[in-house]
C-alpha cells in the first residue's frame, strides 16, 4: 500500500487514513513498512497538544468531544479524534460508530475522526494509538484527542501517552465520589462534571464542590494541581473554560521544562512495552518453543515442574 508522504504532510485525509491502516495491519511486511514510514515522519511530529479523555459510559464523552472540537477549530486549529471502540471478546468485531455520534464534527474539513477497535487491548486503548498520534501530527493536526473506552484499566493507559488527562464525570454528588478510585484522582489533570444544565445544575455544582475537597486532600508531585470544573456539552457552557485550563497547563509545563521530560519518559516506557511484546511474539513464532510449549504446560499442570523452571526453559531457547 504505497503512501504518498508529501501528500500526507500536506494533510491529505486519504493518505493519512491509508497510513493509519498500514500501521494497524498485523502483516509482517506492513509492520516493517509502517515503521519505516514513521521513521521518515518523525521530524514532523511532536507539535500538537495530546489530550486524553475518559469517563464511564453515558457520561457524554462523544457529545463533549464534538462541542470541544468545534470550539478548538473555531480558534483556527485542526483537531484529530482517535476514538477507541470496544471489540467483542467473542467475535472480535467492533461497531466503530463514532462518526455517527460526532456528526457535525466529522463533516468539518479541519477535523479528522478515526475510530479504532480496541481488539482486547488492555486499558481500552488501541494497540497502535501512539503511532496513529504521530501520523496525525505529521499531517498537521494541532490537537490530538484520544477518547477511550470507559473501563477500569483505561486511565493509566491513556495517561501514559498524552500531555493532559481529563476525566469526565456525572453530576452524581456523593454516591460517585465513594466509587472513584484514588488512583484516578492522582492521574487526572482535571475532573470535569458534564451535563451541568437544566435540573442538574445544582447537583453538578455540589458534585464539583465535593470533588474539589477530595482533590485538596491529595498530594501531587508536579506543580500543577488538578482543577475541577463543570460544563454542559449540549448548551456549550464551560467549553471555552476547559480549553483555557488546558492552555494554562501547557504553558506552565513548557516554562518548567516538564512538558518535554514527560514525553521523553513516555517514549522510554513505550519502547520497554514494545520490547516485551516483541519477545512474546518471538517466543510464539519460534518452532522449537511452539513444539515444547504444550509439554511444559502439561508438566506445570500436573505438578511435575515449577512455572519458573518452565519459563526458564523457554527463555533459554531464545
N, C-alpha and C positions, 0 to 999 in steps of 0.2 A: 504494500500500500504506500505509494510514493507521497511524501508530504512536502509541499512547497514551503520552504522555510521563510522565504521573503514575503509570501502572501500571509503566512501565519503572523509574522512580526508586524504586518500592516493591520492585523486584526480581522482578517477574513474568517468569518464564523465557520464556513465549511471546512477550511483547513484545520482550524482549531478542533472542531468536532472529530475529524479524521485522526488527528494526533492523539486525542484522548482515547479514541477507540483502539489505537495501536498500543498505547500504554496499558490499557486494561486487558489486552489479549494475553492468553496463557500459553500461546505457542512460543517455543524457544527462539525461533528466528525473529518473531515480533518483539520479544523481550530484548534481544540484542539490538535490534534497530531502534527501539524506543529509547534505550539508554544512550545510544549514540546521538539521537535527536536531542535528548535532554542535555547532554554534554555540550552540544553546539549552541543550545539556547541559554545556558547558564549565565553568560554575561548580560543577558537581557532580563534577568529575573530579580526578584527581591525588592521591587519598587512599589509594592502595594501594602495596604493595611489588611491583615488577615484576621477575620472576626469569626469566632465560633459561637454558635447559638444552639442551646439545647433547652429541653423542658419536657415535661410529661405530655403524653398525647392529649389533645384537647385544649392545651394552653393557648393555642393560636399562633404557632410558630410561622406557618406559611403566610397568614394574614399580616403578621408583624413584619416579616421579611419583605413582603410586597410593598407595604407602606414605607418601610425603612429604605428599601432600594430605590423607590420612586423619588424619595426626598434627596438621597445622595446624588442621583442622576440630575436632579434639578440644580445641583451645585456645579454641574459641568463635568462630573466624573463618570467613569464606566464601572459597572458592577457585574461581577460573576457570582452566581449562586450554585454551589455544589451541594445538592440535596441528596442525602443518602436514604434510599428506600429499604425497608426491611425485606429480606428474602425469605421465602417459605423454607422452613427447615426440612420439609418433606419433598416438595417438587423442585425447590431451588429457584423458583420463579419470583418475579417482583413486579408490582403494578406500575411503578415509575410514572406516577400521575402528577408530578409536581408542577408541570407546565399548565395543567388544567386548574391547579389550586392557586397559581400565580398568573392568572390570565392576562391582566394588564401589563405586568412587568415583563412577561415573556414576549409581548408584542413590541417592546421598546428596543430600538436599534442599539442602544447603549447598555443593554443588559444581555447576559448570557446565562441561561439556566441549564444545568446538566444534571439530570437525575442519574444516580448510580446505585446499583444493588449492593447491599452490604455483604451478600454471599456468606453469611455466617461469620463475618469478621468480628472479632471481639470488640466491644465498645460501640457497635452500631456505626462504625466509620468504615467506608470502603477501603480496601487494601491499597488502592492506588490514588487516594485522595491527595497525598503530598505531591506526587508527580503531576497530578492534574492542576494543582495550585500553581506550580511552576510554569506550566504551559499557558495558563490564563494570564499570568504576569507578563510573560513574553509577548502575548497578544495585546498587551496594553491596558489591561483592566486594573483600575486603581484600588478597588476594594474587592476582596475575596471573602465571601460569606460561606461558611460551612454549616449547613443545617444537619443535625444528627438525629438519629433515632432516639427517642426518649427512653433509654433503658439504663440500667444501673451502672454499667461499665463505661458508658459513653463520655462521662465527664472528664475522666483522666485522659482518655484517648484524644479527645478534641483539644483539650488544654495543652497537650504536648506538641501541637502542630500550628497553633495560632498565636497572634500577638495579644489579642483581647478576647477573654472568655466571658460570655454573657449568658446568664441563666434566666429564662422566662418563668414567672411564677403565676399562679392563680390567686385571685383575691379571696383566699380562704383563711381568714385570721384565726390563729390558734391551732386548729387541727393539723394543718400542713406544716406548721413550724415544728411540731413534735416529730414529724416524719422526715424532715430534711436532714441529711447526713452532715456531720461536722466537716467531713472531707470535701463535700461540695462547697460549703461555705468558704473553706480555705482556698479552693481552686478558683472560685469565681472572682472576676474583676468587677462584676456588677450583678446585682439581682434586680430585675425589672418586673414589676407586677403589671401584667397586661389586663385588658378588659376593664379598665378604670372608667366606666361610663354608665349612664343610666342609674339603675338602682344599686349598682355595685360600687359606686364612688366612695361612699362612707366605709364600706367593708375593705376596699382596696387601700384607703388611707390608713385604717387601723392595722392592716396587714403590713404595710410599709413601716409603720412605727415599731411593730414587733420584730420584724426582720432587722431593722436598724439597731435595735437594742441587742439582738443576738450577735450582729457583726461587731458591735463595740466591745463585746466580751472576748473576742478573739485577738490574738497577737499575730501580726503579719511581718514577714522578714523584709519585704520591699517597702519603699517609701509610699507606695500607692495604697490607700485604704479603700476597699470596695465600697461603692456607692449603691444605695437602694433607691430606686426610682419607680414612678408609676407612669403608665401610658395607656392610650386607647388606640389600637391599630385601626379600628373601624372609623373613628372620628378624627384620626390623625393628630391626636393630642399627645404631647410629650415626645414625639418622634425627633423633633429638632434638638431637644434637650439631651436625648440619648446619644445622638451623633456628636453633640458638643462635648459630652463627657468623654467619649472615645478619643476625640481630638486632644482633649486635655491630657489624657493618659499617654497618647502618642508623643506629644512634645515633651512631657515630663520624662518619659523613658529615653528619648533621644538626648535630652540635656544631661541625664545622669549616666549615659553610656550603657544602660541596661537593655536597650532595645536590641542592639547587635549581639550582645552577650547571650541573650535569651535565644535568639535564632541560631547562634553557633552551637549552643548546648542542645537544642532540638535536633540539629543535624547530626551531632555525635550520637544521640540516643537513637535516631533513625538508622544510622549506619549499624549500630550494635544489634538492633532488632532485625535488620535485613541479613546480617551475618548469621544469626540464629536460624532464620528462615531458610537461608541457602544451605546451611549444614543439614537441616532437616530434609530439604529437598534432595540433597546429595545422598543422604542415607537411604531414602526411599528409592532412589534410582540406581543404586549400586547393586548389580545382580547377586554378588556373593552375600550381601547383607539381606536382600529380599528373600533369598532361599533360607537363610539362617533364622530370620525373624520369627516365623511360626514355631520353630523348635524352641527358641528361647522363651517365647510367650507361654508355651505349654509347660516348660520346666518351672517358670515362675508361678504359673497357675497351680501346679501340683506340689509346690514347696520344695523342688529339687535344687533350686539355686535362688540366690537373693536378687531383687531387682537391680541392685548396684552392680553386681558381678555381670548380670546380663547386659546392662547398659555399657559396662566397661568393655565387654567382648565386641560389641557393635562399634564403639568409637575407636577401638584398637584397629579395626579393619580399615578405617579411613587413613 
